[in-house]
Every structure is written in structure tokens, then in C-alpha cells.
């Protein structure tokens, strides 16, 4: 059986469903119109969505790593998280907060944390749904839960995560953050609200308000997808504000790729060439700033 043809309009519909106001029923109706039949839509939908079965690039039991589920103090409540670090570390390491998409702390983000730990960092993937009980198995439920989060409390929990890693006995006190989609927006908010943050990497994340940019002290590395019109609409204002405030930043736009191009569990949107290049740039940037 040949692979169904996936168009940009289908990918855009999925983005509308996962990030804006389109519900599951509306998405499937729209996808059916685009695909021609309900059977074709049913075949295409899983290719647009993330597939947790493809999440483990680095095995959970990789002997090169020490991994554990932890809890630590948030702003007003306990935070859950997944901590990964090299098993053979000979001294303190730079720390990296790995911030999830709007699906919460799932298998893919845990795997990204392991990948980051293999690069020589203490990597912590927080569960920002902790105040609501933590990330559920059902991704649609998780997406709905993000609407219930208190924005100020969520940012404060991110700031508390920076403080936790600053004082962690396995780190050198220098803390960076990398986030994807919702997490990319959270990295931008951390850059604004956490003066102790030493490096910030945002993948296709919503930009902060221009009047907040002056509060940023960390150097920024900003990755954007060329076809991501929704997020890219804010690039120029962000660039102008960063220039006006004299901030240190680098912007990369990867032409011809979609939002979530780094997520290798999403077959339709993942782009290996862009993802590999962005990852190497990210690792180099974090090593430069967290040593």
C-alpha cells in the first residue's frame, strides 16, 4: 500500500487543531475534505500526529546515563521532572532545562533529555502540568490541560527550575534552557523572567512582548521553521526589540520545513536535515555558554 499524500493544507489543519481553536471533530471533517474520503483521512491523521512508539532514539536503560524521575520545589507546589546525566561524569556539568511541547512530559521529551545528557550536560525535563497532577497518557487531554494553567505561576515554576539546577550538586551552577513549540515560548519567558539563566534556545516558540525584551540577559538562539506562518509572524518585532535593547541573539530560519520539524516522532513534519543542523547549533551554543 502506498503512503498517503500529505499536503501543506493538511499540515496547517493539524497545526490549527493542536495549537488553536479547531477541535478533534472539526479537524477530521476538514481533513476528510482535503483527503477526499474519510478512509484517506483516517490513514493520514496518524502520520500528522506524534507516534510515541518512535520516541526512543536513546534507550531508557542506556548504561552511559543515570536517569531518574524526581520532584523538586516549584513556586507554590511540588514539580515533577525527569533528570538525566552522564554516568561517568568526573565533575560538575552545565545544566540544561528541556521544556516540552503542549503535550507535556512525554516519552519523546524524555528521550530529548537523554540526548542532551549524552552531549555532556545535566538535563532536566520538567513537567509543567505538575500543578494539575502531571502529564496524562492521553495527548488530547494534555493539550486541554494547558488551557487551565495559570501563566504567571507557570513562569514562576520555570524560574524555580533554574534555581533548583543552579544549586544541584551535579552542576557547575550555569543553567541553560531549550524548548520546543509551547516550550519554545516558555524559554522566551524564562529569558525575560529568570536573570540567572545563562543561555536560551527556543525552537519555533512564541515571542515575548516587545516591552519585556529589555529584561533579557541570557544570549538567545532562536530556531524557526520557514513554513510556520503562525509563529513567524512575530519574528520581525522580536528582532527589532532585541536590536533596540542591544541583546545577544542569533536567529535561524530553516526554509521549506514545518513547525515541529525537530520532533522525529511526527512523520509528516519532521525534517532530519533541519533537525540535525539545529541540534548541532544548539549543542555548540550551550557548550559555549554553560562551560
SULFENNOR-V200506 format. One record per residue. N is the residue number from 1. RES is the residue in one small letter. OMEGA is omega in whole degrees, 0 to 359 (none if undefined). NEAR is the number of other C-alpha atoms within 10 Angstrom. D_LAST is the distance of its C-alpha to the last C-alpha in Angstrom with 1 decimal. Layout:
N,RES,OMEGA,NEAR,D_LAST + N,RES,OMEGA,NEAR,D_LAST
This chain:
1,x,181,3,50.5 + 2,x,180,4,48.6 + 3,x,179,8,45.5 + 4,x,178,12,46.4 + 5,x,180,10,45.7 + 6,x,182,17,43.0 + 7,x,177,12,43.3 + 8,x,178,12,41.0 + 9,x,177,12,43.4 + 10,x,178,23,42.8 + 11,x,178,20,39.1 + 12,x,178,17,39.6 + 13,x,179,21,42.0 + 14,x,177,22,39.4 + 15,x,178,21,36.9 + 16,x,180,15,39.6 + 17,x,186,17,40.3 + 18,x,185,20,36.7 + 19,x,184,15,35.6 + 20,x,192,10,38.8 + 21,x,183,11,42.3 + 22,x,179,16,43.8 + 23,x,185,15,44.6 + 24,x,181,13,44.9 + 25,x,179,10,48.6 + 26,x,178,13,48.3 + 27,x,182,21,45.6 + 28,x,176,19,47.8 + 29,x,180,15,50.7 + 30,x,180,18,48.8 + 31,x,178,23,47.4 + 32,x,178,19,51.0 + 33,x,181,14,52.3 + 34,x,183,17,49.7 + 35,x,178,20,50.1 + 36,x,179,11,53.9 + 37,x,178,12,54.5 + 38,x,179,15,53.2 + 39,x,178,10,52.8 + 40,x,178,16,50.5 + 41,x,180,22,48.5 + 42,x,179,14,48.1 + 43,x,184,13,46.8 + 44,x,185,20,44.3 + 45,x,180,19,42.9 + 46,x,179,13,40.9 + 47,x,177,18,39.3 + 48,x,182,20,38.1 + 49,x,175,18,36.7 + 50,x,181,21,33.7 + 51,x,185,16,34.7 + 52,x,180,13,33.0 + 53,x,181,9,34.4 + 54,x,192,13,32.0 + 55,x,192,20,28.9 + 56,x,170,18,27.6 + 57,x,174,13,25.7 + 58,x,183,16,23.8 + 59,x,179,12,26.5 + 60,x,183,14,26.3 + 61,x,180,9,27.0 + 62,x,185,12,24.5 + 63,x,177,11,24.2 + 64,x,186,15,20.6 + 65,x,165,20,19.6 + 66,x,182,18,20.4 + 67,x,178,23,21.6 + 68,x,169,12,23.6 + 69,x,184,12,25.3 + 70,x,166,13,24.5 + 71,x,179,15,25.8 + 72,x,185,14,24.2 + 73,x,169,14,25.5 + 74,x,181,22,25.8 + 75,x,182,15,27.5 + 76,x,183,11,31.0 + 77,x,180,12,30.9 + 78,x,176,14,29.1 + 79,x,173,23,26.5 + 80,x,179,23,26.3 + 81,x,180,22,23.3 + 82,x,185,21,22.1 + 83,x,178,22,19.1 + 84,x,179,26,17.7 + 85,x,180,27,15.2 + 86,x,181,21,15.3 + 87,x,185,14,18.3 + 88,x,181,11,17.2 + 89,x,182,15,13.8 + 90,x,181,8,14.0 + 91,x,181,9,11.7 + 92,x,184,16,9.7 + 93,x,170,24,7.4 + 94,x,183,24,6.0 + 95,x,179,30,9.5 + 96,x,172,29,11.6 + 97,x,180,25,15.2 + 98,x,189,30,17.5 + 99,x,188,30,20.6 + 100,x,173,26,23.9 + 101,x,182,22,26.8 + 102,x,171,22,30.1 + 103,x,178,25,31.0 + 104,x,182,27,28.8 + 105,x,183,26,26.8 + 106,x,184,19,28.5 + 107,x,181,18,28.1 + 108,x,182,24,26.4 + 109,x,173,24,23.5 + 110,x,179,27,23.2 + 111,x,177,20,22.9 + 112,x,177,22,20.2 + 113,x,177,29,18.2 + 114,x,178,32,18.9 + 115,x,181,20,17.9 + 116,x,178,25,14.5 + 117,x,178,26,14.1 + 118,x,176,19,15.3 + 119,x,176,16,12.3 + 120,x,181,17,10.2 + 121,x,162,30,9.7 + 122,x,185,29,11.9 + 123,x,178,32,14.2 + 124,x,175,29,17.0 + 125,x,180,30,19.9 + 126,x,172,27,22.1 + 127,x,183,22,25.8 + 128,x,171,27,26.7 + 129,x,180,22,30.4 + 130,x,180,21,30.1 + 131,x,180,20,32.4 + 132,x,178,12,35.0 + 133,x,179,13,34.8 + 134,x,183,17,32.1 + 135,x,176,22,32.0 + 136,x,177,17,35.4 + 137,x,184,13,36.2 + 138,x,184,9,38.2 + 139,x,177,17,36.0 + 140,x,177,14,38.8 + 141,x,179,12,38.9 + 142,x,180,19,35.1 + 143,x,179,18,35.4 + 144,x,182,13,38.3 + 145,x,180,19,36.3 + 146,x,179,18,33.7 + 147,x,181,10,36.7 + 148,x,182,11,37.2 + 149,x,172,15,33.8 + 150,x,187,11,33.7 + 151,x,183,12,31.3 + 152,x,178,9,30.4 + 153,x,180,16,30.0 + 154,x,177,19,27.8 + 155,x,179,20,25.4 + 156,x,176,19,25.5 + 157,x,174,25,24.6 + 158,x,177,26,21.5 + 159,x,178,21,20.6 + 160,x,178,19,21.4 + 161,x,175,23,19.1 + 162,x,181,27,16.1 + 163,x,179,18,17.5 + 164,x,182,16,18.0 + 165,x,176,24,14.5 + 166,x,185,19,13.3 + 167,x,182,12,15.7 + 168,x,186,14,15.5 + 169,x,178,12,15.5 + 170,x,184,18,13.4 + 171,x,177,21,10.2 + 172,x,178,18,8.0 + 173,x,179,21,9.7 + 174,x,188,21,7.6 + 175,x,173,29,9.8 + 176,x,178,29,10.7 + 177,x,173,29,14.1 + 178,x,182,27,16.1 + 179,x,186,24,19.8 + 180,x,177,26,23.0 + 181,x,176,24,26.4 + 182,x,179,21,27.0 + 183,x,175,25,23.4 + 184,x,175,27,22.5 + 185,x,178,23,24.8 + 186,x,176,27,23.2 + 187,x,177,34,19.7 + 188,x,178,27,21.5 + 189,x,176,25,23.1 + 190,x,179,25,20.0 + 191,x,179,28,18.7 + 192,x,193,20,22.0 + 193,x,181,19,22.3 + 194,x,181,23,19.0 + 195,x,182,14,17.8 + 196,x,181,18,14.9 + 197,x,185,25,13.5 + 198,x,179,23,10.3 + 199,x,183,24,11.0 + 200,x,179,30,14.4 + 201,x,182,31,15.9 + 202,x,173,27,19.7 + 203,x,177,27,22.0 + 204,x,182,29,25.5 + 205,x,177,27,25.3 + 206,x,184,23,27.8 + 207,x,176,23,26.9 + 208,x,176,19,27.1 + 209,x,185,14,30.1 + 210,x,182,16,30.0 + 211,x,178,10,30.7 + 212,x,188,14,27.6 + 213,x,181,24,25.2 + 214,x,181,14,25.2 + 215,x,183,14,23.4 + 216,x,175,22,20.2 + 217,x,182,19,17.2 + 218,x,170,22,14.3 + 219,x,185,20,14.1 + 220,x,169,23,16.1 + 221,x,189,21,16.6 + 222,x,180,23,20.2 + 223,x,179,24,22.0 + 224,x,177,26,25.8 + 225,x,185,22,28.7 + 226,x,182,17,31.4 + 227,x,186,17,34.2 + 228,x,186,21,32.9 + 229,x,183,13,35.3 + 230,x,181,14,34.9 + 231,x,184,18,31.2 + 232,x,178,18,31.3 + 233,x,181,12,34.0 + 234,x,186,16,31.4 + 235,x,187,18,29.1 + 236,x,178,10,31.0 + 237,x,179,14,31.4 + 238,x,179,18,27.7 + 239,x,180,18,26.9 + 240,x,180,12,29.6 + 241,x,178,18,28.2 + 242,x,178,19,24.7 + 243,x,182,13,26.2 + 244,x,181,12,28.6 + 245,x,179,15,25.8 + 246,x,183,11,23.7 + 247,x,179,18,20.6 + 248,x,182,13,17.8 + 249,x,172,15,18.4 + 250,x,178,12,19.2 + 251,x,173,13,22.1 + 252,x,174,14,23.1 + 253,x,183,18,26.6 + 254,x,188,20,27.5 + 255,x,174,12,31.3 + 256,x,180,11,33.8 + 257,x,186,21,31.7 + 258,x,168,23,32.1 + 259,x,181,26,30.3 + 260,x,181,23,28.4 + 261,x,180,26,28.0 + 262,x,187,25,24.9 + 263,x,185,22,26.9 + 264,x,173,21,28.3 + 265,x,180,23,30.8 + 266,x,190,20,32.7 + 267,x,186,16,34.7 + 268,x,187,24,36.2 + 269,x,181,22,33.2 + 270,x,176,20,30.4 + 271,x,188,20,29.6 + 272,x,182,14,27.8 + 273,x,180,12,27.2 + 274,x,182,18,25.7 + 275,x,180,19,23.7 + 276,x,180,12,22.2 + 277,x,180,12,21.3 + 278,x,180,22,19.9 + 279,x,180,14,17.8 + 280,x,176,11,16.4 + 281,x,180,16,15.7 + 282,x,181,21,14.0 + 283,x,179,16,11.7 + 284,x,180,12,10.8 + 285,x,181,18,10.4 + 286,x,177,26,8.1 + 287,x,179,17,5.8 + 288,x,188,10,6.2 + 289,x,184,16,5.9 + 290,x,180,20,3.8 + 291,x,none,14,0.0
